[in-house]
Amino acid sequence: MAGMAEDREPHGYTYPNTSDDPDQIDVLRNRFGLRSHVALARAYWQHAAESEAATRQFER
């Protein structure tokens, strides 16, 4: 799969592909600035859990 990152068309919703590492290809642009699928998923779920906890605090 050498050269895979160069074969893909640029897309405004994803970070530029600078690596052939599958974890870093076509990662959505995000407010965390993360360029890894694994790191982004981890940050997303952490943020979602914190948001839910904050929402539940106001429901009481």
Secondary structure in CASP SS format (residue, H / E / C, confidence):
PFRMAT SS
TARGET T0000
AUTHOR 0000-0000-0000
METHOD secondary structure of the structure
MODEL  1
M C 1.00
A C 1.00
G C 1.00
M H 1.00
A H 1.00
E H 1.00
D H 1.00
R C 1.00
E C 1.00
P C 1.00
H C 1.00
G C 1.00
Y C 1.00
T E 1.00
Y C 1.00
P C 1.00
N C 1.00
T C 1.00
S C 1.00
D C 1.00
D C 1.00
P H 1.00
D H 1.00
Q H 1.00
I C 1.00
D C 1.00
V C 1.00
L E 1.00
R C 1.00
N C 1.00
R C 1.00
F C 1.00
G C 1.00
L C 1.00
R C 1.00
S C 1.00
H H 1.00
V H 1.00
A H 1.00
L H 1.00
A H 1.00
R H 1.00
A H 1.00
Y H 1.00
W H 1.00
Q H 1.00
H H 1.00
A H 1.00
A H 1.00
E H 1.00
S H 1.00
E H 1.00
A H 1.00
A H 1.00
T H 1.00
R H 1.00
Q H 1.00
F H 1.00
E H 1.00
R C 1.00
END
